[in-house]
Structures are given as C-alpha cells and as structure tokens.
C-alpha cells in the first residue's frame, strides 16, 4: 500500500509541476507579445529621414 501511495503522490507532484511550467510559459509568451507590440509602436513613431543616404557613412580623421 505504501508503494501505491508514493506513486500517486509522485503523479500529483508531476502534474502540479507541469501546470506551473505551463503557466510560466504562458506568462513569458504574453510578456514577449507585449514587448514586441511596444517595440513596433516605438518604431512607428521614429521619424524617417528624407534623405536615404543620410547616416549611411561616417567620416573619421585620424
């Protein structure tokens, strides 16, 4: 009977760990989506240069 109880307890523990892991993954996915949307919004607000060559090269003197 002891062996049956320990197998059942192990099964419950594994199920709880799996649920916690799935919750953590869901939260991380939501955070990634939110940050991706924020970056897209920031990029939309960045003014586009009228001259496409502006900033393409840097002159450096030694």
C-alpha positions as CSV (number, residue, x, y, z in Angstrom):
1,X,0.0,0.0,0.0
2,X,2.9,2.3,0.7
3,X,4.2,1.9,-2.8
4,X,0.8,2.8,-4.3
5,X,0.6,6.0,-2.2
6,X,4.0,7.1,-3.2
7,X,3.3,6.6,-6.9
8,X,0.1,8.5,-6.6
9,X,1.9,11.3,-4.7
10,X,4.6,11.4,-7.4
11,X,1.9,11.6,-10.1
12,X,0.2,14.5,-8.3
13,X,3.5,16.3,-7.8
14,X,4.5,15.8,-11.5
15,X,1.1,17.2,-12.6
16,X,1.5,20.2,-10.4
17,X,5.0,20.9,-11.8
18,X,3.7,20.6,-15.3
19,X,0.9,23.0,-14.6
20,X,3.3,25.5,-13.1
21,X,5.6,25.2,-16.0
22,X,2.8,25.8,-18.5
23,X,1.7,28.9,-16.5
24,X,5.3,30.2,-16.6
25,X,5.5,29.7,-20.3
26,X,2.1,31.4,-20.9
27,X,3.3,34.4,-18.8
28,X,6.6,34.6,-20.8
29,X,4.7,34.5,-24.1
30,X,2.4,37.3,-23.0
31,X,5.4,39.4,-21.9
32,X,7.1,38.8,-25.3
33,X,4.0,39.8,-27.2
34,X,3.6,42.9,-25.2
35,X,7.2,43.9,-25.6
36,X,7.0,43.2,-29.3
37,X,4.0,45.4,-29.6
38,X,5.8,48.2,-27.7
39,X,8.8,48.0,-30.0
40,X,6.6,48.1,-33.1
41,X,4.8,51.2,-31.7
42,X,8.2,52.9,-31.0
43,X,9.4,52.1,-34.5
44,X,6.3,53.6,-36.0
45,X,6.9,56.9,-34.1
46,X,10.6,57.2,-35.3
47,X,10.7,59.8,-38.0
48,X,12.0,58.6,-41.3
49,X,14.8,60.7,-42.9
50,X,14.0,62.4,-46.1
51,X,17.5,61.6,-47.4
52,X,18.1,57.8,-47.5
53,X,21.8,58.3,-47.7
54,X,21.9,60.4,-44.5
55,X,23.7,58.5,-41.8
56,X,24.9,55.7,-44.1
57,X,28.6,56.7,-43.7
58,X,30.8,58.3,-41.1
59,X,33.9,60.4,-41.9
60,X,36.7,59.8,-39.4
61,X,40.0,61.6,-39.4
62,X,43.0,60.2,-37.5
